[in-house]
Amino acid sequence: MNAGDMEKLAKIVAKETVSETFLTLGLDISDSIPVQNQFATLRNVHYSLRQARNVLIAGVLGAAISGGVWAFSTGFKVGATTPAVSAPVARPHAAADRGRLVAKVS
């Protein structure tokens, strides 16, 4: 057996092995066009799912960042409008005002 015969034998064995592998997976490679269409569909589904994942990640990150910015700005607004009080302010006439009826003048 010379080198040319070995190459032919190796090609035949490789083709049979690939053919059996595809048949095991449910793909008949005797007609290559349907197999190519199936792989093209699989590739398109893969790209679509990758794009959907990227959009979902961008949406979640956008929501998290905008929520953080909103919380940060709300904290500044509340801190700027609310005075810092260390003790409650006593109203000297508050007890006297409770029992008094106030007439409404129109």
C-alpha angles and dihedrals in degrees: 000000000000132000094269092055091048091053092050091048092048091051092049092049092047093050092049092047093050091045092051091047092053091045089052088054090049099256121125106207095188086095105040100188097073090045090052090049091051092051091047090052091049090050092050092050089050092052092046092052091047090052092047090051091051092049091048093050091048091050094049092047091047092051092048093048094046090047090052092048090048092050091046093050093044089053090054092048093050091045092051097047101039114073117224108249120189098185133016114267113244117224108207097204098040094101092050092049094057097071097041122095114220117212116223112228117205 
